[in-house]
Structures are given as structure tokens and as C-alpha cells.
């Protein structure tokens, strides 16, 4: 059977199965579980109405349980076994992991990423959104700044590899240093600071995202509040920090946490730029070191990443609900 025919049959069976499930489950609910008897008709209708939403949610709940809850529980159980999966070691993988210098470096670098990247991307996005909002060529500037969002992480990393190249004829940084008569350096091998050189790539890519969201939020601010502030003698800085920022604080929080969520999962940039060498390793790249040779350790690192991401995800969902 051809792949196209298989795909069509899968769609037909899937859609038909869902429609059939909803139709039959409602018939069973109304006619057999809570039949409309004359003596108790109102109560049965209320009961059926209370149960009906769960019938529609059941396929989604089963899918989430199968593809989300089960893998999480399975990964946690796998992290309690040795590399071969035939010996229970309890929290041994976690204890050994936290005792290693490489893991502590990766964890520290992850916190650096979380502190720097969302703050810088949100700041520059807000700055660009404000400065280009009333310019004639503002839409062109926004398009250029948003353009890196269309590039993959690997593609952006390759572009910045040329920026950081040691050869002065290729790398911009060393071209400037050569112009002033300074020796060439490899920015990706400078201890501690090389992490920030790698983070700049993520900031460069996410600034466009922050700019688009925050620009829409700034345009949604009522003009009456700004005009009232101007009549009261407020200067542009006071209008921006005391009038505009408080009104879009919820949007800023959503943008901040969304970029934080992406930052905690980043892997491509570090792997492409340094491969995790020179103390630039983060948790996902650290996990890759054990992915194909120690499943217990790799799943332990994955579970730690999940524990770090979960609070950010919950906070992001709550902030998004407040915006509705």
C-alpha cells in the first residue's frame, strides 16, 4: 500500500472513529445511562449534562495519558536503573550526576541562560517596538529584526560562526581587533564569557518574537491615558515607564516566560557552536553525552530538565489565562 493511501486511510479512520465515538457515547448516555424518565426527567438531564463534557474530553485525556504521562513515568522509572536497565540503583544516577563537575557546570550555565537570554531578548524587543512604532520606515526595521526568527537554530549558529571566526578576513570581531593592531582571539574559548557569546545568538533570534508581541501590546494601549499624561506634563520617559509599562506588564511577563521556556530547551546552538566544550555545556548537551551509552543517566538528566521547565510552564499558562 502506498504511503499516500495509508495516510488517507489513517485520517478517515481517525476522524470517523472520533465522530462515531461522540455519536454513540451520547446515545448511550441519553438512552441507557440517564434515560429521560417522567418521574426523574429533570435530574437525569442535569446528570447527563454534567457528564457530557467528559465524554468529549476523554479522547484527549487518553492521548495525553498515552503520549505524555506514560513517557514521563516510564522515564523516571528508567532513571532508577543502571545503564543496561537490568539492575535497580534507586537514586544512584542522580547522586552520581550531581557529584560530577560537568553536570554542575551545565546546571550553572543553564541558570546563566535563563537569567540573561529572556531578559536581553525582552528588553531589546520592547526597545525596538517602542522606537519603531511611529517611524515611517518602522515596518521595514521590524521586518529585518524579525527575519532571524525564520532561520533555524543550526543555521543561525553557522552564521555566527563566521562572526566569531579567528581569521580576521572572515570574523568581524577579529577584523576589528586586527584594525587596531590587536592579536586575534577565539571568542568561543574565552572562559565564562564564551557562554555569553553563544547566548547572543539566541537573543538575536528571539528579539523579533518579543518585538512583535510587545508592539501589538503597545498599540493596544488606550490613547486617552497617554493624552492625559501629556496634559499633566509627563515627559516621554515618564509616559513610557509609568503609563505604558504598567499596562503591558502582563504581556511582558508572558513574553519573558515563553522565551525562558525556549531557553531551557535549547540544544542546537550550543551543540553547533562548541559541542559543549570549553565549559559551555548545558543540560541538554550534557544529556546527549549519555544518550546512546547510558540510558539511566540520560533519562535522569531529562527528568531534571523537566522539573526545571515545569514551574516555568505553569507560570506561563497562568499568565496567558490572565490575558484572556
ROKETI-388981 format. One record per residue: residue in one letter; x, y, z of N, C-alpha, C in turn. Coordinates in steps of 0.1 Angstrom, whole numbers, padded with zeros to 4 digits, always signed. Layout:
N
aXYZXYZXYZ
...
END
This chain:
324
x+0008-0012+0000+0000+0000+0000+0009+0012+0000
x+0005+0022-0008+0014+0034-0009+0012+0043+0003
x+0022+0051+0006+0022+0060+0018+0010+0069+0018
x+0007+0075+0006-0004+0084+0004-0017+0078+0008
x-0019+0065+0003-0032+0058+0006-0032+0055+0021
x-0021+0051+0027-0021+0049+0041-0024+0061+0049
x-0019+0073+0045-0022+0085+0052-0037+0088+0051
x-0043+0086+0039-0057+0089+0037-0066+0080+0046
x-0062+0067+0046-0070+0058+0054-0069+0061+0069
x-0057+0065+0073-0055+0069+0087-0064+0080+0091
x-0064+0090+0082-0073+0102+0085-0087+0098+0085
x-0092+0090+0076-0106+0086+0075-0110+0078+0088
x-0101+0068+0091-0104+0060+0103-0104+0068+0116
x-0094+0077+0117-0093+0086+0129-0105+0095+0130
x-0108+0102+0119-0119+0112+0120-0132+0104+0122
x-0134+0093+0114-0146+0085+0115-0148+0079+0129
x-0136+0074+0135-0137+0069+0148-0141+0079+0159
x-0136+0091+0157-0140+0102+0167-0154+0105+0166
x-0159+0107+0153-0173+0110+0151-0182+0099+0156
x-0178+0087+0153-0186+0076+0158-0186+0075+0173
x-0175+0077+0179-0174+0077+0194-0183+0087+0200
x-0183+0100+0195-0191+0110+0201-0206+0107+0199
x-0209+0102+0187-0223+0099+0184-0229+0088+0193
x-0221+0077+0194-0226+0065+0201-0226+0068+0216
x-0215+0075+0221-0214+0078+0235-0226+0086+0240
x-0230+0096+0232-0241+0105+0236-0254+0097+0236
x-0256+0088+0226-0268+0079+0226-0269+0070+0238
x-0257+0064+0242-0257+0055+0253-0260+0064+0266
x-0254+0076+0267-0256+0084+0278-0271+0088+0280
x-0277+0092+0269-0291+0097+0270-0301+0087+0271
x-0299+0075+0265-0310+0065+0264-0308+0054+0275
x-0296+0051+0279-0294+0040+0288-0289+0044+0301
x-0279+0053+0302-0273+0056+0315-0282+0066+0322
x-0287+0076+0316-0296+0086+0322-0308+0087+0313
x-0317+0077+0313-0329+0078+0304-0339+0089+0309
x-0345+0096+0300-0355+0107+0304-0368+0101+0309
x-0368+0096+0321-0380+0091+0328-0389+0102+0332
x-0402+0100+0333-0411+0110+0337-0409+0114+0351
x-0406+0104+0360-0406+0107+0374-0393+0114+0378
x-0382+0112+0370-0369+0118+0373-0363+0124+0361
x-0370+0130+0352-0365+0135+0340-0356+0147+0342
x-0359+0157+0350-0351+0168+0352-0337+0165+0358
x-0337+0156+0368-0325+0152+0374-0316+0144+0364
x-0321+0136+0356-0313+0128+0347-0307+0137+0336
x-0315+0147+0332-0310+0156+0322-0298+0164+0328
x-0299+0168+0340-0288+0176+0347-0276+0167+0348
x-0278+0154+0352-0267+0145+0353-0260+0143+0339
x-0268+0140+0329-0262+0138+0316-0254+0151+0311
x-0260+0163+0314-0253+0175+0310-0239+0176+0318
x-0239+0172+0330-0226+0172+0338-0216+0162+0333
x-0221+0151+0328-0211+0140+0323-0207+0143+0309
x-0215+0149+0301-0213+0151+0286-0199+0157+0283
x-0195+0168+0290-0182+0173+0286-0170+0164+0288
x-0171+0154+0298-0161+0145+0300-0160+0135+0288
x-0172+0132+0282-0172+0123+0270-0163+0129+0259
x-0165+0143+0257-0157+0149+0246-0142+0151+0250
x-0140+0152+0263-0126+0153+0267-0118+0139+0268
x-0126+0129+0269-0120+0116+0271-0109+0112+0260
x-0111+0114+0247-0101+0111+0237-0088+0119+0240
x-0089+0132+0243-0078+0140+0246-0071+0135+0258
x-0078+0132+0269-0072+0127+0281-0065+0114+0279
x-0071+0105+0271-0064+0092+0268-0051+0095+0260
x-0052+0104+0250-0040+0107+0242-0029+0113+0251
x-0033+0123+0260-0023+0129+0269-0017+0118+0278
x-0025+0109+0283-0020+0099+0292-0011+0090+0285
x-0014+0086+0272-0005+0077+0265+0008+0083+0260
x+0007+0096+0255+0019+0102+0249+0026+0112+0258
x+0021+0115+0270+0027+0124+0279+0030+0118+0293
x+0019+0114+0300+0020+0109+0313+0028+0096+0314
x+0025+0087+0305+0032+0074+0305+0047+0075+0302
x+0051+0083+0292+0065+0085+0290+0072+0092+0302
x+0066+0101+0308+0072+0107+0320+0074+0097+0331
x+0064+0089+0334+0066+0079+0344+0076+0069+0340
x+0075+0065+0327+0085+0055+0323+0099+0060+0323
x+0101+0073+0320+0114+0079+0320+0120+0079+0335
x+0111+0083+0344+0115+0083+0358+0119+0069+0363
x+0111+0059+0360+0114+0046+0364+0127+0041+0357
x+0129+0045+0345+0142+0041+0338+0154+0047+0344
x+0152+0060+0349+0163+0067+0355+0168+0060+0369
x+0160+0051+0374+0163+0044+0386+0171+0031+0384
x+0174+0028+0371+0181+0016+0368+0195+0020+0362
x+0204+0010+0361+0217+0012+0356+0217+0013+0341
x+0228+0015+0335+0229+0018+0321+0223+0007+0312
x+0223-0006+0317+0218-0017+0309+0203-0019+0312
x+0198-0013+0323+0184-0014+0326+0180-0027+0333
x+0190-0035+0338+0187-0048+0344+0190-0047+0359
x+0194-0036+0365+0198-0035+0379+0192-0022+0385
x+0184-0024+0395+0178-0012+0402+0189-0005+0411
x+0191+0008+0408+0201+0015+0416+0195+0027+0424
x+0181+0028+0423+0175+0039+0431+0179+0052+0426
x+0183+0061+0435+0187+0075+0432+0202+0075+0428
x+0208+0064+0426+0222+0064+0423+0227+0072+0411
x+0219+0072+0401+0222+0080+0389+0221+0095+0392
x+0212+0099+0400+0210+0113+0404+0222+0117+0413
x+0225+0109+0423+0236+0112+0432+0249+0113+0425
x+0252+0104+0416+0264+0104+0408+0265+0116+0399
x+0253+0119+0393+0252+0131+0384+0255+0144+0391
x+0249+0146+0403+0252+0159+0410+0266+0160+0416
x+0273+0148+0417+0286+0149+0422+0297+0151+0411
x+0292+0151+0398+0302+0154+0387+0303+0169+0384
x+0315+0172+0381+0318+0186+0378+0311+0191+0365
x+0311+0182+0355+0304+0185+0343+0290+0189+0344
x+0283+0181+0353+0268+0184+0355+0266+0197+0362
x+0275+0200+0372+0273+0213+0379+0276+0225+0370
x+0286+0223+0361+0289+0233+0351+0277+0235+0342
x+0271+0224+0337+0259+0225+0328+0248+0232+0335
x+0245+0228+0348+0234+0234+0355+0236+0249+0358
x+0249+0253+0361+0252+0267+0363+0250+0275+0349
x+0255+0269+0338+0253+0275+0325+0238+0277+0322
x+0230+0267+0325+0216+0268+0323+0210+0280+0330
x+0214+0282+0343+0209+0293+0350+0213+0306+0344
x+0226+0306+0339+0230+0318+0331+0222+0321+0319
x+0218+0311+0312+0210+0313+0300+0196+0318+0304
x+0191+0312+0315+0177+0316+0319+0177+0331+0324
x+0188+0335+0330+0189+0349+0336+0191+0359+0325
x+0200+0356+0315+0204+0365+0305+0195+0366+0293
x+0193+0355+0287+0186+0354+0274+0172+0360+0274
x+0163+0356+0283+0149+0362+0283+0150+0377+0287
x+0158+0381+0296+0159+0395+0300+0164+0403+0288
x+0175+0399+0281+0180+0407+0270+0171+0407+0258
x+0165+0395+0255+0156+0395+0243+0143+0403+0246
x+0138+0403+0258+0126+0411+0261+0129+0425+0261
x+0141+0429+0267+0144+0443+0267+0146+0449+0253
x+0154+0442+0245+0156+0447+0231+0143+0447+0223
x+0135+0437+0225+0122+0436+0218+0113+0448+0221
x+0113+0451+0234+0105+0462+0239+0111+0475+0234
x+0124+0477+0234+0130+0489+0229+0128+0491+0215
x+0129+0481+0207+0127+0482+0192+0112+0485+0189
x+0103+0478+0197+0089+0481+0195+0085+0495+0198
x+0091+0501+0208+0088+0515+0211+0094+0525+0202
x+0107+0522+0198+0114+0532+0189+0109+0532+0175
x+0104+0520+0170+0100+0519+0156+0085+0521+0154
x+0078+0523+0165+0063+0523+0165+0058+0535+0156
x+0064+0546+0156+0059+0558+0149+0069+0563+0138
x+0078+0554+0134+0087+0558+0123+0081+0554+0110
x+0083+0561+0099+0078+0558+0086+0084+0545+0081
x+0097+0543+0084+0104+0530+0080+0104+0520+0091
x+0095+0522+0101+0095+0513+0112+0091+0498+0108
x+0082+0497+0098+0078+0484+0094+0089+0476+0087
x+0098+0484+0080+0110+0478+0074+0120+0473+0084
x+0122+0482+0094+0131+0478+0105+0126+0466+0113
x+0113+0465+0115+0107+0454+0122+0109+0441+0114
x+0107+0442+0101+0108+0430+0092+0123+0425+0093
x+0132+0434+0093+0146+0430+0093+0150+0423+0107
x+0144+0429+0117+0147+0424+0131+0140+0410+0133
x+0128+0409+0127+0121+0396+0128+0126+0385+0120
x+0134+0389+0109+0139+0379+0100+0146+0367+0106
x+0155+0369+0116+0162+0358+0122+0152+0347+0128
x+0140+0351+0131+0130+0341+0136+0128+0330+0125
x+0130+0333+0112+0127+0324+0101+0139+0314+0099
x+0150+0316+0106+0162+0308+0105+0162+0298+0116
x+0166+0286+0112+0167+0275+0122+0179+0278+0132
x+0179+0272+0144+0189+0274+0153+0203+0270+0147
x+0203+0259+0140+0216+0255+0134+0221+0265+0124
x+0211+0270+0115+0215+0279+0105+0220+0292+0111
x+0214+0297+0122+0218+0309+0129+0232+0307+0135
x+0234+0295+0140+0247+0292+0147+0258+0292+0136
x+0256+0287+0124+0266+0287+0114+0269+0301+0109
x+0258+0310+0109+0261+0324+0106+0270+0331+0116
x+0267+0328+0129+0275+0334+0139+0289+0328+0140
x+0291+0316+0135+0304+0310+0135+0314+0319+0126
x+0308+0324+0115+0316+0333+0107+0319+0346+0115
x+0309+0351+0123+0312+0363+0130+0323+0361+0140
x+0324+0349+0147+0334+0347+0157+0346+0340+0151
x+0347+0339+0138+0359+0332+0132+0372+0339+0136
x+0382+0331+0139+0395+0336+0143+0402+0344+0131
x+0400+0340+0119+0406+0346+0107+0400+0360+0106
x+0409+0370+0106+0404+0384+0105+0397+0387+0092
x+0400+0380+0082+0394+0382+0069+0379+0376+0069
x+0375+0369+0079+0362+0363+0080+0354+0368+0092
x+0361+0367+0104+0354+0371+0116+0353+0386+0118
x+0342+0391+0122+0340+0405+0124+0348+0410+0136
x+0347+0402+0147+0353+0406+0159+0369+0407+0157
x+0374+0397+0151+0389+0398+0149+0393+0407+0138
x+0384+0410+0129+0387+0421+0119+0388+0434+0126
x+0380+0437+0136+0381+0450+0143+0393+0450+0152
x+0396+0438+0158+0409+0438+0166+0421+0439+0157
x+0421+0433+0145+0432+0435+0136+0434+0449+0132
x+0423+0456+0130+0423+0470+0126+0431+0479+0136
x+0429+0476+0149+0435+0483+0160+0449+0476+0164
x+0453+0467+0156+0466+0461+0159+0466+0451+0170
x+0455+0445+0174+0454+0435+0184+0455+0421+0179
x+0460+0412+0187+0461+0398+0182+0447+0392+0181
x+0446+0382+0173+0433+0375+0171+0430+0366+0183
x+0417+0365+0186+0413+0356+0197+0401+0348+0192
x+0399+0337+0199+0387+0328+0196+0377+0331+0207
x+0366+0339+0204+0357+0342+0215+0350+0330+0221
x+0350+0319+0214+0343+0307+0219+0352+0299+0229
x+0364+0304+0231+0373+0297+0240+0377+0305+0252
x+0371+0317+0253+0374+0326+0265+0365+0321+0277
x+0371+0317+0288+0364+0311+0299+0353+0320+0304
x+0342+0315+0307+0330+0321+0312+0323+0330+0302
x+0330+0339+0296+0324+0349+0286+0320+0342+0273
x+0326+0330+0270+0322+0323+0258+0307+0319+0259
x+0302+0317+0271+0287+0314+0273+0279+0325+0268
x+0283+0338+0270+0275+0349+0266+0276+0351+0251
x+0288+0348+0245+0289+0349+0231+0279+0339+0224
x+0277+0328+0230+0268+0318+0225+0253+0322+0227
x+0251+0328+0239+0237+0333+0242+0233+0344+0233
x+0242+0352+0228+0238+0363+0219+0231+0358+0207
x+0234+0346+0202+0227+0340+0191+0212+0339+0194
x+0209+0333+0206+0195+0331+0210+0188+0345+0212
x+0195+0355+0217+0189+0368+0219+0186+0374+0205
x+0195+0372+0196+0194+0378+0182+0181+0372+0176
x+0179+0359+0178+0167+0352+0172+0154+0356+0179
x+0154+0357+0192+0142+0359+0200+0137+0373+0201
x+0146+0383+0198+0143+0397+0199+0131+0400+0189
x+0131+0394+0178+0120+0396+0168+0107+0392+0174
x+0107+0380+0180+0094+0375+0186+0089+0384+0197
x+0098+0389+0206+0094+0398+0216+0089+0411+0211
x+0096+0416+0200+0092+0429+0194+0078+0428+0188
x+0074+0417+0181+0061+0416+0175+0050+0416+0186
x+0052+0408+0196+0041+0407+0207+0040+0420+0214
x+0052+0426+0218+0051+0438+0226+0047+0450+0218
x+0050+0450+0205+0045+0461+0196+0030+0461+0195
x+0024+0449+0194+0009+0448+0194+0003+0452+0207
x+0010+0449+0218+0005+0453+0232+0006+0469+0233
x+0017+0475+0228+0018+0489+0229+0007+0496+0221
x+0004+0490+0209-0006+0496+0201-0020+0495+0207
x-0021+0486+0216-0034+0484+0223-0037+0492+0235
x-0027+0500+0239-0028+0510+0250-0038+0521+0246
x-0048+0524+0254-0057+0535+0251-0050+0548+0250
x-0053+0555+0239-0047+0568+0237-0051+0579+0247
x-0062+0576+0254-0067+0586+0263-0058+0587+0275
x-0052+0576+0279-0043+0576+0291-0030+0583+0287
x-0025+0582+0275-0013+0589+0271-0016+0604+0270
x-0027+0607+0264-0030+0621+0262-0032+0628+0276
x-0038+0621+0285-0040+0626+0299-0026+0629+0306
x-0017+0619+0303-0004+0621+0309+0004+0633+0303
x+0002+0635+0290+0008+0646+0284+0003+0659+0289
x-0010+0660+0291-0017+0672+0296-0012+0674+0311
x-0009+0664+0318-0004+0666+0332+0011+0669+0332
x+0017+0670+0320+0031+0674+0320+0041+0663+0320
x+0037+0651+0318+0047+0640+0318+0056+0640+0306
x+0069+0637+0308+0078+0637+0297+0078+0623+0291
x+0084+0621+0279+0084+0608+0272+0088+0596+0281
x+0099+0598+0289+0103+0587+0298+0093+0583+0308
x+0086+0593+0314+0076+0591+0324+0064+0584+0318
x+0060+0588+0305+0049+0581+0298+0053+0567+0296
x+0065+0564+0292+0069+0550+0288+0069+0541+0301
x+0076+0546+0311+0078+0538+0323+0066+0537+0333
x+0059+0548+0333+0048+0549+0343+0034+0547+0337
x+0033+0549+0324+0020+0547+0318+0019+0534+0310
x+0029+0533+0301+0028+0522+0291+0032+0508+0298
x+0044+0508+0304+0049+0496+0310+0039+0489+0320
x+0033+0497+0329+0023+0490+0338+0011+0484+0330
x+0007+0490+0319-0004+0485+0312-0001+0472+0303
x+0011+0470+0300+0015+0458+0293+0024+0449+0301
x+0023+0450+0314+0032+0442+0323+0028+0427+0321
x+0015+0424+0319+0011+0410+0317+0017+0404+0305
x+0017+0412+0294+0023+0408+0281+0038+0406+0282
x+0044+0415+0289+0059+0413+0291+0062+0400+0299
x+0054+0397+0309+0056+0385+0317+0054+0373+0308
x+0044+0373+0299+0042+0362+0290+0053+0360+0280
x+0058+0371+0275+0069+0370+0265+0082+0365+0273
x+0084+0370+0285+0096+0366+0293+0095+0351+0295
x+0084+0346+0300+0083+0332+0304+0084+0323+0291
x+0078+0328+0280+0079+0320+0268+0093+0318+0263
x+0101+0329+0263+0115+0328+0259+0123+0320+0269
x+0119+0321+0282+0126+0313+0292+0123+0298+0289
x+0111+0295+0286+0107+0281+0283+0116+0276+0271
x+0117+0284+0260+0125+0280+0249+0140+0279+0253
x+0145+0288+0261+0159+0288+0265+0162+0275+0273
x+0153+0270+0281+0156+0258+0289+0157+0246+0280
x+0151+0247+0268+0151+0235+0259+0162+0236+0249
x+0169+0247+0248+0178+0250+0237+0190+0239+0237
x+0193+0235+0226+0204+0225+0224+0212+0227+0212
x+0205+0230+0201+0211+0231+0188+0223+0241+0187
x+0221+0253+0194+0230+0264+0193+0244+0260+0200
x+0243+0254+0212+0255+0250+0219+0262+0239+0212
x+0254+0229+0207+0260+0218+0201+0267+0222+0188
x+0261+0231+0180+0267+0236+0168+0279+0244+0170
x+0278+0253+0180+0289+0263+0182+0301+0257+0188
x+0299+0250+0199+0311+0245+0207+0310+0230+0210
x+0299+0224+0208+0297+0210+0211+0297+0207+0226
x+0295+0218+0234+0296+0217+0248+0310+0218+0254
x+0320+0220+0246+0334+0221+0251+0336+0235+0256
x+0348+0237+0263+0352+0250+0268+0343+0255+0279
x+0337+0246+0287+0328+0249+0298+0315+0256+0293
x+0310+0253+0281+0298+0259+0276+0286+0249+0276
x+0289+0238+0282+0278+0227+0282+0266+0231+0290
x+0254+0228+0285+0242+0230+0292+0235+0216+0294
x+0224+0215+0301+0219+0202+0305+0215+0194+0292
x+0208+0199+0282+0205+0191+0270+0218+0185+0264
x+0228+0193+0262+0241+0188+0256+0247+0178+0265
x+0247+0180+0278+0252+0171+0288+0244+0158+0287
x+0231+0158+0285+0223+0146+0283+0227+0138+0271
x+0231+0146+0260+0235+0139+0248+0247+0131+0250
x+0256+0134+0259+0268+0126+0261+0265+0112+0266
x+0253+0110+0272+0249+0097+0277+0238+0091+0269
x+0233+0098+0259+0221+0093+0252+0222+0079+0247
x+0233+0076+0241+0234+0063+0234+0243+0053+0241
x+0247+0056+0253+0256+0047+0260+0252+0045+0275
x+0243+0053+0280+0238+0051+0294+0224+0057+0295
x+0214+0048+0293+0201+0053+0293+0196+0058+0306
x+0201+0051+0317+0197+0055+0330+0202+0069+0334
x+0214+0073+0330+0219+0086+0333+0212+0096+0324
x+0210+0093+0311+0204+0102+0302+0190+0106+0306
x+0182+0096+0310+0168+0098+0315+0168+0106+0328
x+0178+0104+0336+0179+0112+0349+0181+0126+0346
x+0190+0129+0336+0192+0143+0332+0179+0149+0326
x+0172+0141+0318+0160+0145+0311+0149+0149+0322
x+0149+0141+0332+0139+0143+0343+0142+0156+0351
x+0155+0159+0353+0159+0171+0359+0155+0183+0351
x+0157+0182+0337+0153+0193+0328+0137+0195+0329
x+0130+0184+0330+0115+0185+0331+0111+0192+0344
x+0118+0189+0355+0114+0195+0367+0117+0210+0367
x+0128+0214+0360+0131+0228+0359+0121+0236+0350
x+0117+0229+0339+0108+0235+0329+0094+0236+0334
x+0089+0227+0342+0075+0226+0347+0070+0239+0354
x+0078+0244+0364+0073+0256+0370+0071+0268+0361
x+0081+0269+0351+0080+0280+0341+0068+0278+0332
x+0065+0266+0329+0053+0263+0320+0040+0266+0327
x+0039+0263+0340+0027+0265+0348+0025+0280+0349
x+0036+0288+0352+0035+0302+0354+0031+0309+0340
x+0036+0303+0329+0033+0309+0316+0018+0307+0313
x+0013+0295+0317-0001+0292+0314-0010+0301+0322
x-0006+0304+0335-0014+0312+0344-0014+0327+0338
x-0003+0331+0334-0002+0345+0329-0010+0346+0316
x-0010+0336+0307-0017+0336+0295-0032+0337+0298
x-0037+0330+0308-0051+0330+0312-0055+0343+0317
x-0046+0350+0324-0049+0364+0328-0051+0373+0317
x-0044+0371+0306-0045+0380+0294-0058+0378+0287
x-0065+0367+0289-0078+0364+0282-0089+0373+0287
END
